[in-house]
Amino acid sequence: MWTAWLILMLNGLFFTLRLANNTGSFPRALTREEEQDCLKRMAEGDSDARDKLIEHNLRLVAHIVKKRCYKGRIRLS
């Protein structure tokens, strides 16, 4: 039950973020250098770097969620 709720909440979040930037898709993935820079700044306490990492990894999260769901039902495997 909690898993279904979490999936619905993430789906709503993804939909909202896709509409927010008016491109109809998630932000592009960060380059290796950009990601390493963000990780370094995040380790130093920069919350903007943390937010950037989260935003730019939403495509991966959406892919995993989509892969784990099948026709609206959650597979428990």
PyMOL commands that set and color helices and strands:
alter all, ss='L'
color gray80, all
select helices_A, chain A and resi 2-20+32-43+47-56+58-68
alter helices_A, ss='H'
color red, helices_A
select strands_A, chain A and resi 69-70+73-74
alter strands_A, ss='S'
color yellow, strands_A
deselect
rebuild
show_as cartoon
